[in-house]
């Protein structure tokens, strides 16, 4: 009977741990989605800023300014 009680306690502990980890993963997924949206927005802003200032990715036939 002691073995059964010990096993039930271990299973209960493992179930609680799995639930806690699931909550952490769900929270992290939301944070990752938010960060991805922010990075995309920042990249758009920077691309627009480069475009507005006349800079940007040099074309294949353009020599970089440091040459």
Buried (B, 14 or more C-beta within 10 A) or exposed (E): EEEEEEEEEEEEEEEEEEEEEEEEEEEEEEEEEEEEEEEEEEEEEEEEEEEEEEEEEEEEEEEEEEE
